[in-house]
Amino acid sequence: MSADLWSRALAVIPGGVNSPVRSFRGVGSTPFFVARGEGAYLWDTEGRRYVDYVLSWGPLILGHAPRVVVEALAAQLARGTSYGTPTEGEVELAERIVRLMPSIEMVRLVNSGTEATISALRVARAATGRAGMLKFTGCYHGHGDAFLVSAGSGVATLGLPDSPGVSKGAAGDTGVAPFNDLDAVEAVFKRQGDQIAAVFVEPVIGNSGLIEPMPGFLQGLRDITHRHGALLVFDEVMTGFRVALGGAQARFGITPDLTTLGKVIGGGLPVGAYGGRRDLMERVAPAGPVYQAGTLSGNPLATAAGNAQLEWLEKNDPYMRLEQVAKKVADGIASAARDAGIPAVGAAVGSMFGVFFREGAPRSYEEAKTSDTKAFGRFHRAMLERGVFLAPSAFEAGFVSTAHGDAEVSFTLAAAAEAASVAARG
Protein backbone atom coordinates (compact mmCIF):
# COMPACT_ATOMS: atom_id res chain seq x y z
CA MET A 1 0.00 0.00 0.00
CA SER A 2 2.83 2.46 0.84
CA ALA A 3 4.42 1.90 -2.58
CA ASP A 4 1.12 2.62 -4.29
CA LEU A 5 0.55 5.74 -2.19
CA TRP A 6 4.08 6.95 -2.97
CA SER A 7 3.48 6.50 -6.69
CA ARG A 8 0.18 8.36 -6.45
CA ALA A 9 1.78 11.16 -4.41
CA LEU A 10 4.62 11.64 -6.89
CA ALA A 11 2.05 12.17 -9.65
CA VAL A 12 0.22 15.03 -7.95
CA ILE A 13 2.50 16.55 -5.25
CA PRO A 14 5.95 18.08 -5.97
CA GLY A 15 8.46 15.43 -4.92
CA GLY A 16 5.60 13.42 -3.45
CA VAL A 17 5.56 15.36 -0.19
CA ASN A 18 4.16 18.60 1.22
CA SER A 19 7.37 19.46 3.10
CA PRO A 20 10.77 18.50 1.63
CA VAL A 21 12.44 16.63 4.49
CA ARG A 22 9.53 14.15 4.55
CA SER A 23 10.83 12.72 1.28
CA PHE A 24 13.53 10.69 3.13
CA ARG A 25 16.04 11.66 0.42
CA GLY A 26 18.51 12.67 3.13
CA VAL A 27 18.71 9.04 4.26
CA GLY A 28 18.54 7.44 0.81
CA SER A 29 15.06 6.04 1.20
CA THR A 30 11.39 6.70 0.57
CA PRO A 31 8.78 7.56 3.21
CA PHE A 32 6.28 5.28 4.84
CA PHE A 33 2.68 6.42 5.08
CA VAL A 34 1.07 6.78 8.50
CA ALA A 35 -2.30 5.28 9.35
CA ARG A 36 -2.52 6.36 13.00
CA GLY A 37 -0.61 7.38 16.11
CA GLU A 38 -1.08 6.62 19.78
CA GLY A 39 1.17 7.52 22.69
CA ALA A 40 4.81 7.01 21.70
CA TYR A 41 3.94 4.99 18.58
CA LEU A 42 3.02 5.31 14.92
CA TRP A 43 1.44 2.63 12.72
CA ASP A 44 1.94 2.71 8.97
CA THR A 45 -0.52 1.67 6.29
CA GLU A 46 1.06 -1.81 6.25
CA GLY A 47 0.33 -2.28 9.95
CA ARG A 48 3.93 -1.90 11.14
CA ARG A 49 4.52 -0.12 14.45
CA TYR A 50 7.31 2.38 15.18
CA VAL A 51 8.56 4.10 18.31
CA ASP A 52 8.27 7.71 17.17
CA TYR A 53 10.99 10.27 17.93
CA VAL A 54 9.83 12.77 15.30
CA LEU A 55 6.48 13.52 16.94
CA SER A 56 5.24 15.66 14.05
CA TRP A 57 8.58 17.52 14.24
CA GLY A 58 8.03 18.61 17.83
CA PRO A 59 4.44 19.57 18.68
CA LEU A 60 3.43 16.30 20.33
CA ILE A 61 5.11 16.66 23.72
CA LEU A 62 2.32 14.55 25.29
CA GLY A 63 2.58 11.92 22.54
CA HIS A 64 0.02 11.02 19.89
CA ALA A 65 -3.67 11.50 20.64
CA PRO A 66 -3.33 12.39 24.35
CA ARG A 67 -6.68 12.29 26.10
CA VAL A 68 -6.61 15.90 27.31
CA VAL A 69 -6.07 17.21 23.78
CA VAL A 70 -8.51 14.82 22.10
CA GLU A 71 -11.25 15.69 24.57
CA ALA A 72 -10.66 19.42 24.11
CA LEU A 73 -10.83 19.04 20.33
CA ALA A 74 -13.97 16.93 20.48
CA ALA A 75 -15.70 19.51 22.63
CA GLN A 76 -14.72 22.30 20.25
CA LEU A 77 -15.69 20.36 17.12
CA ALA A 78 -19.23 20.10 18.47
CA ARG A 79 -19.30 23.92 18.62
CA GLY A 80 -17.75 24.58 15.20
CA THR A 81 -14.38 24.75 13.48
CA SER A 82 -13.84 28.41 12.63
CA TYR A 83 -15.72 31.67 13.06
CA GLY A 84 -13.60 34.55 11.77
CA THR A 85 -14.36 36.49 14.95
CA PRO A 86 -12.69 36.50 18.41
CA THR A 87 -13.12 33.63 20.84
CA GLU A 88 -12.38 33.13 24.51
CA GLY A 89 -9.93 30.35 23.60
CA GLU A 90 -7.55 32.68 21.79
CA VAL A 91 -7.56 35.13 24.70
CA GLU A 92 -6.88 32.27 27.10
CA LEU A 93 -3.96 30.98 24.98
CA ALA A 94 -2.47 34.46 24.69
CA GLU A 95 -2.78 34.98 28.46
CA ARG A 96 -1.10 31.63 29.10
CA ILE A 97 1.81 32.41 26.77
CA VAL A 98 2.31 35.83 28.37
CA ARG A 99 2.29 34.25 31.81
CA LEU A 100 4.76 31.49 30.96
CA MET A 101 7.24 33.11 28.56
CA PRO A 102 9.46 35.60 30.47
CA SER A 103 9.93 38.21 27.73
CA ILE A 104 6.44 38.29 26.21
CA GLU A 105 4.10 41.10 27.28
CA MET A 106 1.81 40.89 24.25
CA VAL A 107 1.41 38.17 21.63
CA ARG A 108 -0.23 37.75 18.21
CA LEU A 109 -1.39 34.30 17.12
CA VAL A 110 -0.74 33.23 13.53
CA ASN A 111 -0.91 29.97 11.58
CA SER A 112 2.70 28.79 11.33
CA GLY A 113 6.24 29.38 12.46
CA THR A 114 7.05 30.87 9.07
CA GLU A 115 4.28 33.45 9.49
CA ALA A 116 5.58 34.24 12.95
CA THR A 117 9.17 34.91 11.86
CA ILE A 118 8.16 36.93 8.80
CA SER A 119 5.90 39.07 11.01
CA ALA A 120 8.52 39.50 13.73
CA LEU A 121 11.02 40.73 11.14
CA ARG A 122 8.48 43.24 9.84
CA VAL A 123 7.94 44.57 13.37
CA ALA A 124 11.69 44.80 13.96
CA ARG A 125 12.21 46.74 10.75
CA ALA A 126 9.38 49.11 11.58
CA ALA A 127 10.66 49.70 15.12
CA THR A 128 14.27 50.36 14.11
CA GLY A 129 13.84 51.94 10.67
CA ARG A 130 16.45 49.51 9.37
CA ALA A 131 16.18 46.78 6.72
CA GLY A 132 19.05 44.44 7.57
CA MET A 133 18.95 41.21 9.54
CA LEU A 134 21.60 38.90 10.95
CA LYS A 135 21.03 35.15 11.23
CA PHE A 136 23.25 32.13 11.80
CA THR A 137 24.31 29.42 9.39
CA GLY A 138 22.24 26.30 9.83
CA CYS A 139 19.42 28.06 11.66
CA TYR A 140 16.05 27.66 9.98
CA HIS A 141 13.39 30.31 10.52
CA GLY A 142 10.79 29.20 8.02
CA HIS A 143 10.72 29.71 4.27
CA GLY A 144 10.36 33.49 4.13
CA ASP A 145 12.65 34.97 1.48
CA ALA A 146 14.99 36.79 3.85
CA PHE A 147 15.47 33.66 5.97
CA LEU A 148 16.45 31.21 3.21
CA VAL A 149 20.07 32.31 3.28
CA SER A 150 22.33 29.63 4.78
CA ALA A 151 19.29 27.87 6.24
CA GLY A 152 19.42 24.50 7.94
CA SER A 153 16.64 21.90 8.12
CA GLY A 154 15.46 20.56 4.78
CA VAL A 155 17.77 22.91 2.87
CA ALA A 156 20.75 21.32 4.60
CA THR A 157 19.32 17.83 4.37
CA LEU A 158 18.81 17.98 0.62
CA GLY A 159 22.06 19.83 -0.06
CA LEU A 160 20.24 22.72 -1.71
CA PRO A 161 21.81 26.15 -2.26
CA ASP A 162 20.02 29.30 -1.23
CA SER A 163 16.61 28.93 -2.85
CA PRO A 164 15.90 30.02 -6.42
CA GLY A 165 13.05 32.50 -6.46
CA VAL A 166 14.56 34.59 -3.67
CA SER A 167 15.45 38.01 -5.05
CA LYS A 168 18.92 39.49 -4.65
CA GLY A 169 17.33 42.35 -2.75
CA ALA A 170 15.77 40.04 -0.17
CA ALA A 171 18.95 38.02 0.21
CA GLY A 172 21.07 41.16 0.31
CA ASP A 173 19.40 42.34 3.49
CA THR A 174 20.48 39.18 5.35
CA GLY A 175 23.85 38.90 7.04
CA VAL A 176 25.14 35.55 8.25
CA ALA A 177 27.53 34.43 10.97
CA PRO A 178 28.48 31.03 12.42
CA PHE A 179 26.57 29.99 15.55
CA ASN A 180 28.54 30.34 18.78
CA ASP A 181 30.98 32.83 17.18
CA LEU A 182 30.64 36.22 18.91
CA ASP A 183 33.73 37.57 17.15
CA ALA A 184 32.02 37.04 13.80
CA VAL A 185 28.90 38.81 15.08
CA GLU A 186 30.98 41.74 16.31
CA ALA A 187 32.66 41.96 12.91
CA VAL A 188 29.31 42.13 11.09
CA PHE A 189 28.06 44.86 13.42
CA LYS A 190 31.31 46.77 13.05
CA ARG A 191 30.81 46.87 9.29
CA GLN A 192 27.07 47.54 9.14
CA GLY A 193 25.62 47.75 12.63
CA ASP A 194 23.57 50.82 11.80
CA GLN A 195 21.75 48.84 9.10
CA ILE A 196 20.75 45.78 11.15
CA ALA A 197 17.21 45.75 12.50
CA ALA A 198 17.43 42.42 14.31
CA VAL A 199 19.43 39.34 15.10
CA PHE A 200 17.40 36.13 14.71
CA VAL A 201 18.63 33.01 16.45
CA GLU A 202 17.47 29.56 17.44
CA PRO A 203 18.74 29.69 21.05
CA VAL A 204 19.29 25.95 20.79
CA ILE A 205 19.64 24.92 17.16
CA GLY A 206 17.29 22.12 16.24
CA ASN A 207 17.50 22.44 12.47
CA SER A 208 21.12 21.35 12.03
CA GLY A 209 20.77 18.57 14.53
CA LEU A 210 20.84 19.64 18.17
CA ILE A 211 23.54 22.28 18.77
CA GLU A 212 23.75 23.94 22.17
CA PRO A 213 24.83 27.55 22.78
CA MET A 214 28.23 27.87 24.38
CA PRO A 215 28.35 29.62 27.77
CA GLY A 216 28.09 33.38 27.23
CA PHE A 217 26.99 33.22 23.59
CA LEU A 218 23.35 34.19 24.06
CA GLN A 219 24.27 36.86 26.61
CA GLY A 220 26.82 38.16 24.15
CA LEU A 221 24.11 38.54 21.51
CA ARG A 222 21.97 40.39 24.03
CA ASP A 223 24.85 42.77 24.81
CA ILE A 224 25.77 43.40 21.17
CA THR A 225 22.22 44.12 20.06
CA HIS A 226 21.67 46.48 23.01
CA ARG A 227 24.83 48.35 22.15
CA HIS A 228 23.92 48.80 18.49
CA GLY A 229 20.21 49.50 18.85
CA ALA A 230 19.13 46.28 17.14
CA LEU A 231 16.50 43.85 18.40
CA LEU A 232 17.25 40.32 19.58
CA VAL A 233 14.70 37.78 18.34
CA PHE A 234 14.60 34.27 19.77
CA ASP A 235 13.07 31.79 17.36
CA GLU A 236 11.52 29.41 19.88
CA VAL A 237 9.21 27.72 17.40
CA MET A 238 11.02 24.50 18.28
CA THR A 239 12.44 25.20 21.76
CA GLY A 240 9.38 26.96 23.19
CA PHE A 241 7.84 24.71 25.88
CA ARG A 242 10.23 21.96 24.74
CA VAL A 243 13.49 22.78 26.55
CA ALA A 244 11.68 24.26 29.57
CA LEU A 245 8.21 25.49 30.46
CA GLY A 246 9.33 29.05 29.74
CA GLY A 247 11.40 28.08 26.72
CA ALA A 248 15.11 28.59 26.14
CA GLN A 249 14.88 32.17 27.42
CA ALA A 250 13.83 30.87 30.82
CA ARG A 251 16.39 28.07 30.81
CA PHE A 252 19.31 30.37 29.94
CA GLY A 253 18.06 33.54 31.64
CA ILE A 254 18.17 35.78 28.56
CA THR A 255 15.42 38.29 27.69
CA PRO A 256 14.96 38.77 23.93
CA ASP A 257 12.98 41.67 22.51
CA LEU A 258 10.75 39.45 20.37
CA THR A 259 10.01 35.73 20.38
CA THR A 260 8.48 33.46 17.77
CA LEU A 261 6.57 30.33 18.79
CA GLY A 262 4.79 27.36 17.24
CA LYS A 263 4.77 23.56 17.60
CA VAL A 264 3.77 22.83 21.22
CA ILE A 265 1.36 25.78 21.53
CA GLY A 266 -0.94 24.14 18.98
CA GLY A 267 -1.09 20.65 20.48
CA GLY A 268 -0.55 19.15 17.03
CA LEU A 269 -2.67 21.61 15.04
CA PRO A 270 -1.27 24.35 12.75
CA VAL A 271 -0.39 27.42 14.81
CA GLY A 272 2.30 30.00 15.41
CA ALA A 273 2.77 33.17 17.42
CA TYR A 274 5.07 36.13 17.81
CA GLY A 275 5.30 38.36 20.84
CA GLY A 276 7.51 40.49 22.99
CA ARG A 277 7.74 43.90 24.57
CA ARG A 278 4.49 45.82 24.72
CA ASP A 279 5.92 48.88 22.96
CA LEU A 280 6.94 46.72 20.02
CA MET A 281 3.77 44.67 19.77
CA GLU A 282 1.54 47.76 19.97
CA ARG A 283 2.94 48.64 16.55
CA VAL A 284 0.96 45.75 15.06
CA ALA A 285 -2.36 46.55 13.34
CA PRO A 286 -4.97 47.48 14.37
CA ALA A 287 -3.18 48.92 17.42
CA GLY A 288 -0.48 50.34 15.17
CA PRO A 289 0.56 50.69 11.52
CA VAL A 290 2.46 47.39 10.98
CA TYR A 291 0.04 45.26 9.02
CA GLN A 292 -0.33 41.53 9.50
CA ALA A 293 -3.49 39.45 9.23
CA GLY A 294 -4.76 35.89 8.87
CA THR A 295 -8.24 34.49 8.37
CA LEU A 296 -7.55 31.39 10.48
CA SER A 297 -5.26 33.00 13.06
CA GLY A 298 -6.40 32.03 16.54
CA ASN A 299 -8.44 29.17 15.07
CA PRO A 300 -10.67 27.69 17.82
CA LEU A 301 -9.49 24.12 17.19
CA ALA A 302 -5.82 25.09 17.47
CA THR A 303 -6.39 27.19 20.56
CA ALA A 304 -8.43 24.42 22.21
CA ALA A 305 -5.64 21.90 21.61
CA GLY A 306 -2.93 24.36 22.62
CA ASN A 307 -4.66 25.42 25.82
CA ALA A 308 -5.24 21.80 26.84
CA GLN A 309 -1.62 20.83 26.23
CA LEU A 310 -0.06 23.88 27.89
CA GLU A 311 -2.38 23.58 30.88
CA TRP A 312 -1.26 19.97 31.37
CA LEU A 313 2.41 20.94 31.12
CA GLU A 314 1.97 23.78 33.59
CA LYS A 315 0.23 21.57 36.14
CA ASN A 316 2.47 18.51 35.82
CA ASP A 317 5.93 19.98 35.02
CA PRO A 318 7.41 16.88 33.31
CA TYR A 319 10.61 18.55 32.16
CA MET A 320 13.14 16.88 34.47
CA ARG A 321 11.93 13.42 33.50
CA LEU A 322 11.72 14.36 29.81
CA GLU A 323 15.34 15.48 29.81
CA GLN A 324 16.41 12.26 31.53
CA VAL A 325 14.64 10.21 28.85
CA ALA A 326 16.06 12.33 26.02
CA LYS A 327 19.57 11.98 27.43
CA LYS A 328 19.23 8.19 27.75
CA VAL A 329 18.15 7.95 24.11
CA ALA A 330 20.86 10.28 22.78
CA ASP A 331 23.69 8.83 24.85
CA GLY A 332 22.53 5.28 24.22
CA ILE A 333 22.41 5.68 20.44
CA ALA A 334 25.81 7.39 20.39
CA SER A 335 27.28 4.64 22.57
CA ALA A 336 25.89 1.94 20.28
CA ALA A 337 27.43 3.67 17.27
CA ARG A 338 30.83 3.99 18.95
CA ASP A 339 30.74 0.33 19.99
CA ALA A 340 30.28 -0.50 16.31
CA GLY A 341 33.25 1.67 15.34
CA ILE A 342 31.35 4.77 14.20
CA PRO A 343 32.43 8.03 15.86
CA ALA A 344 29.34 9.53 17.50
CA VAL A 345 28.22 11.98 20.17
CA GLY A 346 24.81 12.61 21.70
CA ALA A 347 23.26 15.55 23.53
CA ALA A 348 19.91 16.50 25.07
CA VAL A 349 18.32 19.78 26.13
CA GLY A 350 14.93 19.42 27.74
CA SER A 351 12.85 17.05 25.61
CA MET A 352 15.02 17.57 22.50
CA PHE A 353 18.00 15.43 21.59
CA GLY A 354 20.53 14.95 18.85
CA VAL A 355 23.14 12.45 17.72
CA PHE A 356 26.00 13.32 15.37
CA PHE A 357 28.15 10.70 13.68
CA ARG A 358 31.40 12.56 14.30
CA GLU A 359 34.04 13.09 16.97
CA GLY A 360 32.93 15.68 19.52
CA ALA A 361 29.81 17.80 19.85
CA PRO A 362 29.58 20.39 17.05
CA ARG A 363 29.43 24.05 18.02
CA SER A 364 28.13 25.25 14.65
CA TYR A 365 26.59 24.08 11.41
CA GLU A 366 30.03 24.22 9.83
CA GLU A 367 31.20 21.57 12.29
CA ALA A 368 27.95 19.58 12.06
CA LYS A 369 28.50 19.23 8.29
CA THR A 370 31.56 17.07 8.98
CA SER A 371 29.26 14.32 10.27
CA ASP A 372 29.18 11.00 8.43
CA THR A 373 25.81 11.42 6.73
CA LYS A 374 26.16 8.21 4.71
CA ALA A 375 26.61 6.15 7.87
CA PHE A 376 23.64 7.98 9.39
CA GLY A 377 21.53 7.08 6.36
CA ARG A 378 22.39 3.41 6.75
CA PHE A 379 21.68 3.62 10.47
CA HIS A 380 18.35 5.34 9.91
CA ARG A 381 17.17 2.71 7.45
CA ALA A 382 18.23 -0.09 9.81
CA MET A 383 16.43 1.55 12.75
CA LEU A 384 13.26 1.93 10.69
CA GLU A 385 13.40 -1.76 9.77
CA ARG A 386 13.57 -2.52 13.50
CA GLY A 387 10.60 -0.33 14.39
CA VAL A 388 12.22 2.97 15.45
CA PHE A 389 11.43 6.21 13.60
CA LEU A 390 14.13 8.87 13.83
CA ALA A 391 14.10 12.10 11.85
CA PRO A 392 15.04 11.23 8.24
CA SER A 393 17.97 13.65 8.27
CA ALA A 394 21.34 13.93 9.93
CA PHE A 395 20.48 17.61 10.46
CA GLU A 396 17.31 17.45 12.53
CA ALA A 397 16.77 17.18 16.28
CA GLY A 398 14.76 14.35 17.79
CA PHE A 399 12.03 14.62 20.41
CA VAL A 400 10.66 12.60 23.28
CA SER A 401 7.22 12.84 24.86
CA THR A 402 5.64 12.05 28.19
CA ALA A 403 4.48 8.80 26.56
CA HIS A 404 8.06 7.57 26.09
CA GLY A 405 8.94 5.33 29.02
CA ASP A 406 11.49 2.68 30.00
CA ALA A 407 10.03 0.11 27.60
CA GLU A 408 10.35 2.42 24.60
CA VAL A 409 13.90 3.47 25.54
CA SER A 410 15.03 -0.14 26.06
CA PHE A 411 13.50 -1.17 22.72
CA THR A 412 15.20 1.76 21.00
CA LEU A 413 18.66 1.06 22.38
CA ALA A 414 18.45 -2.64 21.57
CA ALA A 415 17.54 -1.69 18.00
CA ALA A 416 20.37 0.86 17.93
CA ALA A 417 22.96 -1.79 18.80
CA GLU A 418 21.87 -3.90 15.83
CA ALA A 419 21.44 -0.94 13.47
CA ALA A 420 24.87 0.47 14.29
CA SER A 421 26.47 -2.84 13.35
CA VAL A 422 24.63 -2.71 10.03
CA ALA A 423 25.68 0.91 9.44
CA ALA A 424 29.32 0.15 10.23
CA ARG A 425 29.50 -2.52 7.57
CA GLY A 426 28.81 0.08 4.89
Secondary structure, 3 states (H helix, E strand, C coil): CHHHHHHHHHHHCHHHCCCHHHHCHHHCCCCCCEEEEEECEEEECCCCEEEECCHHHCCCCCCECCHHHHHHHHHHHCCCCCCCCCCHHHHHHHHHHHHHCCCCCEEEEECCHHHHHHHHHHHHHHHHCCCEEEEECCCCCCCCHHHCCCCCHHHHHCCCCCCCCCCHHHHHCEEEECCCCHHHHHHHHHHHHHHEEEEEECCCECCCCCECCCCCHHHHHHHHHHHHCCEEEEECCCCECCCECCHHHHHHCCCCCEEEECHHHHCCCCCEEEEECHHHHCCECCCCCECCCCCCCCCHHHHHHHHHHHHHHHHHCCHHHHHHHHHHHHHHHHHHHHHCCCCCEEEEECCEEEEECCCCCCCCHHHHCCCCHHHHHHHHHHHHHCCEECCCCCCCCEECCCCCCHHHHHHHHHHHHHHHHHHHCC
